[in-house]
């Protein structure tokens, strides 16, 4: 099956290129030919996609022009592809619904044979860190686009079973018509090998390291996490927090660290390439995901959680459906009731109390990933769904 996969995700700002790269590779292993159509990004990142056929379309860094120019280029390019390549399936994200609608109409009129799928990896939810007008625009575009896609697209895939039920209810679509494939992990890349030299180089020898990696956003409970480290510094003298990533909240976090003289307790490291992340996870004792109970997180498929688990690292995490769906009743999840300060402190205390057992219970996390959340397993789910759409 020949698949053209379009996303307008800006990988200079969003570092989560793993999903598209790994799914492209895994679908290739199943015998499919995949071509990713992406916005042009920094030349140095092209090496990350060397194993997947990729087409980069113009995407200037002028905020109010880049989306428009990308969509115009996409319209022209897809017209060429449909005439000369005739792919079996075209997958798009919600940003491209309206641009692709002319081609989906051709499909409904039997003028082209390609099947069109809308894939949804997330939902625009206002978290207090976006401007209201930006949020409202995204929200209108997202939901009106999905309503439109219900009639003109051949299929819909979403990121979790919980989100499938939500879409089914909101848009009156039978749930068995909606495909699901979640986040996954490459076991070839994420395997635990402790890096003692990295610990030593960062001055973290003999420390109990709690790690968070991902976007630095206040909506992810990071303010409360910083305060928890401050209040536990006397109770747990060898406690350190390692933050890996970037985002709008990074300046506020740095200011908090400086004001509370936590430079030796909180280490803030900038973003690294996806292939380097395992080295940093291997260095920590336990991961932490103090996400609040928002719809955005309840519907998610937490990639960072899966990366910790694949590396054999237990995780302190809030008791929300997305986390419970992955962990179940396994001990590798150290659940806390909320993202509030007292609960985060209690979660860190509980992890510290069983620090000698963390390596043992971390093996349960590896088992979870092997059985349910490899990229090969997610590619098989998507492949099965696409085959059903093509055959019908």
C-alpha positions as a Markdown table, in Angstrom:
| # | Residue | x | y | z |
|---|---|---|---|---|
| 1 | Unk | 0.0 | 0.0 | 0.0 |
| 2 | Unk | 1.3 | 3.5 | -0.9 |
| 3 | Unk | 0.7 | 6.0 | 1.8 |
| 4 | Unk | 1.2 | 9.8 | 1.7 |
| 5 | Unk | 1.1 | 11.3 | 5.2 |
| 6 | Unk | 0.8 | 15.0 | 5.7 |
| 7 | Unk | 1.3 | 17.1 | 8.9 |
| 8 | Unk | 1.8 | 20.8 | 9.3 |
| 9 | Unk | 3.6 | 20.2 | 12.6 |
| 10 | Unk | 6.5 | 22.6 | 12.9 |
| 11 | Unk | 9.4 | 20.4 | 14.0 |
| 12 | Unk | 11.7 | 23.4 | 14.7 |
| 13 | Unk | 9.3 | 24.2 | 17.6 |
| 14 | Unk | 7.8 | 20.8 | 18.4 |
| 15 | Unk | 10.5 | 18.2 | 19.0 |
| 16 | Unk | 8.2 | 15.2 | 18.9 |
| 17 | Unk | 9.3 | 14.1 | 15.4 |
| 18 | Unk | 9.5 | 10.5 | 16.8 |
| 19 | Unk | 5.9 | 9.6 | 16.0 |
| 20 | Unk | 6.1 | 10.2 | 12.3 |
| 21 | Unk | 9.6 | 8.9 | 11.9 |
| 22 | Unk | 9.0 | 5.6 | 13.8 |
| 23 | Unk | 5.5 | 5.0 | 12.3 |
| 24 | Unk | 7.0 | 5.5 | 8.8 |
| 25 | Unk | 9.7 | 3.0 | 9.5 |
| 26 | Unk | 7.3 | 0.5 | 11.1 |
| 27 | Unk | 4.8 | 0.7 | 8.3 |
| 28 | Unk | 7.6 | 0.1 | 5.9 |
| 29 | Unk | 8.4 | -3.1 | 7.7 |
| 30 | Unk | 4.9 | -4.2 | 7.0 |
| 31 | Unk | 5.4 | -3.7 | 3.3 |
| 32 | Unk | 3.9 | -0.3 | 2.9 |
| 33 | Unk | 5.6 | 2.6 | 1.0 |
| 34 | Unk | 5.3 | 5.8 | 3.1 |
| 35 | Unk | 6.1 | 9.3 | 2.1 |
| 36 | Unk | 6.0 | 12.0 | 4.8 |
| 37 | Unk | 5.0 | 15.5 | 3.7 |
| 38 | Unk | 6.2 | 18.0 | 6.2 |
| 39 | Unk | 7.0 | 21.7 | 6.7 |
| 40 | Unk | 10.6 | 22.5 | 5.9 |
| 41 | Unk | 12.7 | 22.5 | 9.0 |
| 42 | Unk | 16.4 | 23.1 | 10.0 |
| 43 | Unk | 18.7 | 21.3 | 7.7 |
| 44 | Unk | 20.5 | 19.5 | 10.5 |
| 45 | Unk | 17.3 | 17.7 | 11.5 |
| 46 | Unk | 16.9 | 16.0 | 8.1 |
| 47 | Unk | 19.3 | 13.3 | 9.3 |
| 48 | Unk | 16.6 | 12.1 | 11.8 |
| 49 | Unk | 14.4 | 11.1 | 8.9 |
| 50 | Unk | 17.0 | 9.5 | 6.7 |
| 51 | Unk | 15.2 | 6.1 | 6.9 |
| 52 | Unk | 11.8 | 7.5 | 5.7 |
| 53 | Unk | 11.0 | 9.0 | 2.3 |
| 54 | Unk | 10.2 | 12.7 | 3.0 |
| 55 | Unk | 9.0 | 15.7 | 1.1 |
| 56 | Unk | 9.6 | 19.1 | 2.7 |
| 57 | Unk | 7.3 | 22.0 | 1.6 |
| 58 | Unk | 7.9 | 25.7 | 2.1 |
| 59 | Unk | 7.3 | 27.0 | 5.6 |
| 60 | Unk | 8.8 | 30.4 | 6.2 |
| 61 | Unk | 9.2 | 31.5 | 9.8 |
| 62 | Unk | 6.9 | 34.6 | 9.4 |
| 63 | Unk | 4.2 | 33.5 | 11.8 |
| 64 | Unk | 1.2 | 34.9 | 9.9 |
| 65 | Unk | 2.4 | 33.6 | 6.5 |
| 66 | Unk | 3.9 | 30.2 | 7.1 |
| 67 | Unk | 0.6 | 28.3 | 7.5 |
| 68 | Unk | -0.9 | 29.9 | 4.4 |
| 69 | Unk | 2.2 | 29.3 | 2.2 |
| 70 | Unk | 2.5 | 25.7 | 3.4 |
| 71 | Unk | -1.2 | 25.0 | 2.5 |
| 72 | Unk | -0.8 | 26.6 | -0.9 |
| 73 | Unk | 2.2 | 24.5 | -1.6 |
| 74 | Unk | 0.4 | 21.4 | -0.3 |
| 75 | Unk | -2.6 | 22.1 | -2.7 |
| 76 | Unk | -0.3 | 22.2 | -5.7 |
| 77 | Unk | 1.8 | 19.2 | -4.6 |
| 78 | Unk | -1.1 | 16.9 | -3.8 |
| 79 | Unk | -2.7 | 17.7 | -7.2 |
| 80 | Unk | 0.5 | 16.4 | -8.8 |
| 81 | Unk | 0.6 | 13.4 | -6.6 |
| 82 | Unk | -3.0 | 12.4 | -7.2 |
| 83 | Unk | -2.6 | 12.6 | -11.0 |
| 84 | Unk | 0.8 | 11.0 | -11.4 |
| 85 | Unk | 1.3 | 8.8 | -8.3 |
| 86 | Unk | -2.2 | 7.7 | -7.4 |
| 87 | Unk | -1.5 | 6.6 | -3.8 |
| 88 | Unk | -3.8 | 4.2 | -2.0 |
| 89 | Unk | -4.2 | 6.4 | 1.1 |
| 90 | Unk | -3.6 | 10.0 | 2.0 |
| 91 | Unk | -3.4 | 10.7 | 5.8 |
| 92 | Unk | -3.7 | 14.4 | 7.0 |
| 93 | Unk | -3.8 | 16.2 | 10.3 |
| 94 | Unk | -6.6 | 18.5 | 11.3 |
| 95 | Unk | -4.7 | 21.6 | 10.0 |
| 96 | Unk | -5.0 | 20.3 | 6.4 |
| 97 | Unk | -8.7 | 19.3 | 6.4 |
| 98 | Unk | -10.0 | 22.3 | 4.4 |
| 99 | Unk | -7.1 | 22.4 | 2.0 |
| 100 | Unk | -7.6 | 18.7 | 1.1 |
| 101 | Unk | -11.3 | 19.0 | 0.9 |
| 102 | Unk | -11.3 | 19.5 | -2.9 |
| 103 | Unk | -9.5 | 16.2 | -3.4 |
| 104 | Unk | -11.8 | 14.4 | -0.9 |
| 105 | Unk | -14.7 | 15.7 | -3.0 |
| 106 | Unk | -13.1 | 14.2 | -6.1 |
| 107 | Unk | -12.8 | 10.9 | -4.2 |
| 108 | Unk | -16.5 | 10.9 | -3.3 |
| 109 | Unk | -17.3 | 11.6 | -7.0 |
| 110 | Unk | -15.1 | 8.6 | -7.9 |
| 111 | Unk | -12.7 | 10.9 | -9.9 |
| 112 | Unk | -9.8 | 9.6 | -7.8 |
| 113 | Unk | -9.3 | 6.3 | -6.2 |
| 114 | Unk | -7.2 | 7.4 | -3.2 |
| 115 | Unk | -8.8 | 7.1 | 0.3 |
| 116 | Unk | -8.5 | 10.0 | 2.7 |
| 117 | Unk | -8.0 | 9.7 | 6.4 |
| 118 | Unk | -7.9 | 12.4 | 9.1 |
| 119 | Unk | -5.6 | 11.6 | 12.0 |
| 120 | Unk | -5.9 | 13.4 | 15.3 |
| 121 | Unk | -3.0 | 13.2 | 17.7 |
| 122 | Unk | -4.3 | 15.8 | 20.2 |
| 123 | Unk | -7.1 | 18.3 | 21.0 |
| 124 | Unk | -6.8 | 22.1 | 21.3 |
| 125 | Unk | -7.5 | 22.9 | 24.9 |
| 126 | Unk | -7.0 | 26.3 | 26.6 |
| 127 | Unk | -4.5 | 25.9 | 29.4 |
| 128 | Unk | -4.0 | 29.6 | 30.4 |
| 129 | Unk | -0.7 | 29.9 | 28.5 |
| 130 | Unk | -2.1 | 30.6 | 25.0 |
| 131 | Unk | -3.7 | 33.9 | 24.0 |
| 132 | Unk | -7.5 | 33.6 | 24.1 |
| 133 | Unk | -7.9 | 34.6 | 20.4 |
| 134 | Unk | -5.4 | 32.0 | 19.3 |
| 135 | Unk | -7.2 | 29.3 | 21.3 |
| 136 | Unk | -10.6 | 30.3 | 20.0 |
| 137 | Unk | -9.3 | 30.3 | 16.4 |
| 138 | Unk | -7.8 | 26.9 | 16.8 |
| 139 | Unk | -10.9 | 25.5 | 18.5 |
| 140 | Unk | -13.2 | 26.7 | 15.8 |
| 141 | Unk | -10.9 | 25.4 | 13.1 |
| 142 | Unk | -10.5 | 22.1 | 14.8 |
| 143 | Unk | -14.2 | 21.3 | 15.5 |
| 144 | Unk | -15.6 | 22.7 | 12.2 |
| 145 | Unk | -12.9 | 20.8 | 10.4 |
| 146 | Unk | -13.9 | 17.5 | 12.1 |
| 147 | Unk | -17.6 | 18.2 | 11.3 |
| 148 | Unk | -16.6 | 18.7 | 7.6 |
| 149 | Unk | -14.4 | 15.6 | 7.6 |
| 150 | Unk | -17.2 | 13.4 | 8.9 |
| 151 | Unk | -18.9 | 13.7 | 5.5 |
| 152 | Unk | -15.9 | 14.0 | 3.1 |
| 153 | Unk | -13.2 | 11.8 | 4.5 |
| 154 | Unk | -13.2 | 8.0 | 4.3 |
| 155 | Unk | -11.9 | 7.4 | 7.9 |
| 156 | Unk | -10.7 | 8.9 | 11.1 |
| 157 | Unk | -8.0 | 7.8 | 13.5 |
| 158 | Unk | -7.4 | 9.1 | 17.0 |
| 159 | Unk | -4.8 | 8.7 | 19.7 |
| 160 | Unk | -6.6 | 6.8 | 22.4 |
| 161 | Unk | -9.8 | 4.7 | 23.0 |
| 162 | Unk | -11.0 | 7.4 | 25.4 |
| 163 | Unk | -10.7 | 10.0 | 22.6 |
| 164 | Unk | -12.5 | 7.7 | 20.2 |
| 165 | Unk | -15.5 | 7.6 | 22.5 |
| 166 | Unk | -15.4 | 11.4 | 22.8 |
| 167 | Unk | -15.3 | 11.9 | 19.1 |
| 168 | Unk | -18.0 | 9.3 | 18.6 |
| 169 | Unk | -20.3 | 11.1 | 21.0 |
| 170 | Unk | -19.6 | 14.7 | 19.9 |
| 171 | Unk | -19.9 | 14.0 | 16.2 |
| 172 | Unk | -22.4 | 11.1 | 16.1 |
| 173 | Unk | -20.0 | 8.7 | 14.5 |
| 174 | Unk | -20.1 | 5.0 | 15.3 |
| 175 | Unk | -17.1 | 4.2 | 17.4 |
| 176 | Unk | -16.2 | 1.1 | 15.4 |
| 177 | Unk | -15.7 | 3.4 | 12.3 |
| 178 | Unk | -12.9 | 5.3 | 14.2 |
| 179 | Unk | -9.4 | 3.7 | 14.3 |
| 180 | Unk | -7.1 | 4.0 | 17.3 |
| 181 | Unk | -3.3 | 3.9 | 17.4 |
| 182 | Unk | -1.4 | 5.2 | 20.4 |
| 183 | Unk | 2.0 | 6.5 | 21.1 |
| 184 | Unk | 4.8 | 4.0 | 21.1 |
| 185 | Unk | 8.5 | 3.4 | 21.8 |
| 186 | Unk | 11.4 | 2.1 | 19.8 |
| 187 | Unk | 12.9 | -0.7 | 21.9 |
| 188 | Unk | 16.1 | -0.5 | 19.8 |
| 189 | Unk | 16.7 | 3.1 | 21.0 |
| 190 | Unk | 15.2 | 3.1 | 24.5 |
| 191 | Unk | 17.0 | 0.5 | 26.5 |
| 192 | Unk | 18.5 | 1.1 | 29.9 |
| 193 | Unk | 22.3 | 1.5 | 30.1 |
| 194 | Unk | 23.3 | 3.7 | 33.1 |
| 195 | Unk | 25.6 | 6.5 | 32.2 |
| 196 | Unk | 27.7 | 7.1 | 35.4 |
| 197 | Unk | 30.0 | 9.6 | 33.5 |
| 198 | Unk | 27.0 | 11.8 | 32.7 |
| 199 | Unk | 25.9 | 11.8 | 36.3 |
| 200 | Unk | 29.4 | 12.7 | 37.4 |
| 201 | Unk | 29.8 | 15.4 | 34.8 |
| 202 | Unk | 26.7 | 17.1 | 36.0 |
| 203 | Unk | 27.6 | 16.9 | 39.6 |
| 204 | Unk | 24.8 | 14.4 | 40.3 |
| 205 | Unk | 26.9 | 11.5 | 41.8 |
| 206 | Unk | 25.1 | 9.9 | 44.8 |
| 207 | Unk | 22.0 | 12.0 | 44.2 |
| 208 | Unk | 18.4 | 10.8 | 44.0 |
| 209 | Unk | 17.3 | 12.1 | 40.6 |
| 210 | Unk | 13.7 | 12.9 | 39.8 |
| 211 | Unk | 13.4 | 13.6 | 36.0 |
| 212 | Unk | 10.9 | 15.5 | 33.9 |
| 213 | Unk | 11.4 | 15.7 | 30.1 |
| 214 | Unk | 9.2 | 17.4 | 27.6 |
| 215 | Unk | 7.6 | 20.9 | 27.1 |
| 216 | Unk | 8.1 | 23.4 | 29.9 |
| 217 | Unk | 4.5 | 24.5 | 30.5 |
| 218 | Unk | 2.8 | 25.6 | 33.7 |
| 219 | Unk | -0.2 | 23.5 | 32.7 |
| 220 | Unk | 1.9 | 20.4 | 33.2 |
| 221 | Unk | 2.2 | 20.9 | 37.0 |
| 222 | Unk | 5.8 | 22.2 | 36.9 |
| 223 | Unk | 5.2 | 25.2 | 39.2 |
| 224 | Unk | 4.0 | 22.8 | 41.9 |
| 225 | Unk | 6.9 | 20.5 | 41.2 |
| 226 | Unk | 9.5 | 23.2 | 41.7 |
| 227 | Unk | 7.9 | 24.2 | 45.0 |
| 228 | Unk | 7.9 | 20.6 | 46.1 |
| 229 | Unk | 11.6 | 20.3 | 45.5 |
| 230 | Unk | 12.2 | 23.5 | 47.5 |
| 231 | Unk | 10.1 | 22.2 | 50.5 |
| 232 | Unk | 11.8 | 18.8 | 50.5 |
| 233 | Unk | 15.4 | 20.0 | 50.2 |
| 234 | Unk | 16.0 | 19.6 | 54.0 |
| 235 | Unk | 13.9 | 16.4 | 54.4 |
| 236 | Unk | 15.7 | 14.7 | 51.5 |
| 237 | Unk | 19.2 | 16.2 | 51.2 |
| 238 | Unk | 20.3 | 14.1 | 48.2 |
| 239 | Unk | 17.2 | 15.0 | 46.2 |
| 240 | Unk | 17.7 | 16.6 | 42.7 |
| 241 | Unk | 15.3 | 17.5 | 40.0 |
| 242 | Unk | 16.5 | 17.2 | 36.4 |
| 243 | Unk | 14.4 | 19.1 | 33.8 |
| 244 | Unk | 15.1 | 18.3 | 30.1 |
| 245 | Unk | 13.3 | 20.4 | 27.4 |
| 246 | Unk | 12.1 | 23.9 | 26.6 |
| 247 | Unk | 8.8 | 25.8 | 26.3 |
| 248 | Unk | 7.0 | 29.0 | 27.3 |
| 249 | Unk | 7.4 | 28.3 | 31.0 |
| 250 | Unk | 11.1 | 27.9 | 31.1 |
| 251 | Unk | 11.9 | 31.5 | 32.1 |
| 252 | Unk | 9.5 | 31.4 | 35.0 |
| 253 | Unk | 11.1 | 28.1 | 36.2 |
| 254 | Unk | 14.6 | 29.6 | 36.0 |
| 255 | Unk | 13.5 | 32.6 | 37.9 |
| 256 | Unk | 12.0 | 30.4 | 40.6 |
| 257 | Unk | 15.2 | 28.4 | 40.9 |
| 258 | Unk | 17.3 | 31.6 | 41.2 |
| 259 | Unk | 15.0 | 33.3 | 43.7 |
| 260 | Unk | 15.0 | 30.2 | 46.0 |
| 261 | Unk | 18.7 | 29.4 | 45.5 |
| 262 | Unk | 18.0 | 25.9 | 44.1 |
| 263 | Unk | 20.7 | 25.9 | 41.5 |
| 264 | Unk | 22.2 | 22.8 | 43.2 |
| 265 | Unk | 18.9 | 21.1 | 43.5 |
| 266 | Unk | 17.2 | 21.8 | 40.2 |
| 267 | Unk | 19.2 | 21.3 | 37.0 |
| 268 | Unk | 17.6 | 22.7 | 33.8 |
| 269 | Unk | 18.9 | 21.3 | 30.6 |
| 270 | Unk | 17.9 | 22.5 | 27.1 |
| 271 | Unk | 16.3 | 20.3 | 24.5 |
| 272 | Unk | 18.3 | 17.5 | 22.9 |
| 273 | Unk | 17.6 | 15.4 | 19.8 |
| 274 | Unk | 15.2 | 12.5 | 20.2 |
| 275 | Unk | 18.0 | 10.0 | 19.7 |
| 276 | Unk | 19.9 | 11.4 | 22.8 |
| 277 | Unk | 17.0 | 11.3 | 25.2 |
| 278 | Unk | 17.7 | 7.7 | 26.4 |
| 279 | Unk | 21.1 | 8.7 | 27.8 |
| 280 | Unk | 19.4 | 11.3 | 30.1 |
| 281 | Unk | 16.6 | 8.9 | 31.2 |
| 282 | Unk | 19.2 | 6.3 | 32.0 |
| 283 | Unk | 20.8 | 8.7 | 34.4 |
| 284 | Unk | 17.7 | 9.3 | 36.6 |
| 285 | Unk | 16.2 | 7.2 | 39.4 |
| 286 | Unk | 12.5 | 8.0 | 38.7 |
| 287 | Unk | 10.5 | 10.0 | 36.2 |
| 288 | Unk | 7.6 | 12.3 | 37.1 |
| 289 | Unk | 4.5 | 13.5 | 35.2 |
| 290 | Unk | 2.5 | 15.8 | 37.5 |
| 291 | Unk | -0.1 | 16.7 | 34.9 |
| 292 | Unk | -3.4 | 18.2 | 36.1 |
| 293 | Unk | -6.7 | 16.5 | 35.4 |
| 294 | Unk | -7.5 | 18.5 | 32.2 |
| 295 | Unk | -9.3 | 17.1 | 29.1 |
| 296 | Unk | -6.1 | 17.6 | 27.2 |
| 297 | Unk | -4.2 | 15.1 | 29.4 |
| 298 | Unk | -7.1 | 12.7 | 30.0 |
| 299 | Unk | -7.4 | 12.1 | 26.2 |
| 300 | Unk | -3.6 | 11.8 | 25.6 |
| 301 | Unk | -1.3 | 8.9 | 25.0 |
| 302 | Unk | 1.7 | 9.9 | 27.1 |
| 303 | Unk | 4.8 | 9.3 | 25.0 |
| 304 | Unk | 7.2 | 10.5 | 27.8 |
| 305 | Unk | 5.6 | 8.0 | 30.2 |
| 306 | Unk | 6.2 | 5.2 | 27.8 |
| 307 | Unk | 9.8 | 6.2 | 27.3 |
| 308 | Unk | 10.5 | 6.1 | 31.0 |
| 309 | Unk | 8.9 | 2.7 | 31.3 |
| 310 | Unk | 10.8 | 1.3 | 28.3 |
| 311 | Unk | 14.0 | 2.3 | 30.1 |
| 312 | Unk | 13.0 | 0.5 | 33.3 |
| 313 | Unk | 12.3 | 3.7 | 35.2 |
| 314 | Unk | 9.3 | 3.9 | 37.6 |
| 315 | Unk | 7.2 | 7.0 | 37.3 |
| 316 | Unk | 5.5 | 9.3 | 39.8 |
| 317 | Unk | 2.3 | 10.4 | 38.0 |
| 318 | Unk | -1.2 | 11.8 | 38.6 |
| 319 | Unk | -4.2 | 9.5 | 38.6 |
| 320 | Unk | -5.8 | 10.5 | 35.3 |
| 321 | Unk | -7.4 | 8.1 | 32.7 |
| 322 | Unk | -4.5 | 8.4 | 30.3 |
| 323 | Unk | -1.9 | 7.3 | 32.9 |
| 324 | Unk | -4.1 | 4.6 | 34.4 |
| 325 | Unk | -4.8 | 3.2 | 30.9 |
| 326 | Unk | -1.0 | 2.6 | 30.4 |
| 327 | Unk | 0.0 | 1.5 | 33.9 |
| 328 | Unk | -3.1 | -0.4 | 35.0 |
| 329 | Unk | -2.3 | -2.0 | 38.4 |
| 330 | Unk | 1.5 | -2.3 | 37.9 |
| 331 | Unk | 3.8 | -1.1 | 40.7 |
| 332 | Unk | 6.0 | 0.8 | 38.3 |
| 333 | Unk | 3.4 | 3.7 | 38.5 |
| 334 | Unk | 3.7 | 5.6 | 41.7 |
| 335 | Unk | 0.3 | 7.4 | 41.6 |
| 336 | Unk | -0.6 | 10.7 | 43.3 |
| 337 | Unk | -4.1 | 12.0 | 43.6 |
| 338 | Unk | -3.5 | 15.4 | 42.0 |
| 339 | Unk | -0.9 | 17.9 | 40.7 |
| 340 | Unk | -1.1 | 19.9 | 43.9 |
| 341 | Unk | 1.9 | 20.6 | 46.0 |
| 342 | Unk | 1.1 | 18.2 | 48.9 |
| 343 | Unk | 0.5 | 15.3 | 46.6 |
| 344 | Unk | 3.6 | 15.8 | 44.5 |
| 345 | Unk | 5.7 | 15.9 | 47.8 |
| 346 | Unk | 4.0 | 12.7 | 48.9 |
| 347 | Unk | 4.8 | 11.0 | 45.6 |
| 348 | Unk | 8.5 | 12.0 | 45.8 |
| 349 | Unk | 8.6 | 10.8 | 49.4 |
| 350 | Unk | 7.0 | 7.4 | 48.5 |
| 351 | Unk | 9.5 | 6.9 | 45.6 |
| 352 | Unk | 12.4 | 7.8 | 47.9 |
| 353 | Unk | 11.3 | 5.3 | 50.5 |
| 354 | Unk | 11.4 | 2.5 | 48.1 |
| 355 | Unk | 14.5 | 3.7 | 46.2 |
| 356 | Unk | 16.3 | 0.3 | 46.7 |
| 357 | Unk | 13.4 | -1.4 | 44.9 |
| 358 | Unk | 13.0 | 1.0 | 42.0 |
| 359 | Unk | 15.1 | -1.1 | 39.6 |
| 360 | Unk | 13.1 | -4.2 | 40.3 |
| 361 | Unk | 9.7 | -2.7 | 39.9 |
| 362 | Unk | 10.9 | -0.8 | 36.8 |
| 363 | Unk | 11.0 | -4.2 | 35.0 |
| 364 | Unk | 7.2 | -4.1 | 35.0 |
| 365 | Unk | 7.4 | -1.0 | 32.9 |
| 366 | Unk | 9.5 | -2.7 | 30.3 |
| 367 | Unk | 6.9 | -5.5 | 30.1 |
| 368 | Unk | 4.1 | -3.0 | 29.6 |
| 369 | Unk | 5.9 | -1.5 | 26.6 |
| 370 | Unk | 6.9 | -4.8 | 25.1 |
| 371 | Unk | 3.4 | -6.1 | 25.2 |
| 372 | Unk | 1.4 | -3.1 | 24.2 |
| 373 | Unk | 3.3 | 0.0 | 23.2 |
| 374 | Unk | 6.0 | -0.6 | 20.6 |
| 375 | Unk | 5.9 | 1.4 | 17.3 |
| 376 | Unk | 5.6 | -1.9 | 15.4 |
| 377 | Unk | 2.4 | -2.7 | 17.4 |
| 378 | Unk | 0.9 | 0.8 | 16.6 |
| 379 | Unk | 1.8 | 0.5 | 13.0 |
| 380 | Unk | 0.0 | -2.9 | 12.8 |
| 381 | Unk | -3.1 | -1.2 | 14.3 |
| 382 | Unk | -3.0 | 1.6 | 11.7 |
| 383 | Unk | -2.2 | -0.8 | 8.8 |
| 384 | Unk | -5.2 | -3.0 | 9.7 |
| 385 | Unk | -7.5 | 0.0 | 9.8 |
| 386 | Unk | -6.2 | 1.4 | 6.5 |
| 387 | Unk | -6.6 | -2.0 | 4.8 |
| 388 | Unk | -10.3 | -2.1 | 5.9 |
| 389 | Unk | -10.9 | 1.4 | 4.5 |
| 390 | Unk | -9.2 | 0.5 | 1.2 |
| 391 | Unk | -11.1 | -2.7 | 0.8 |
| 392 | Unk | -14.4 | -1.0 | 1.4 |
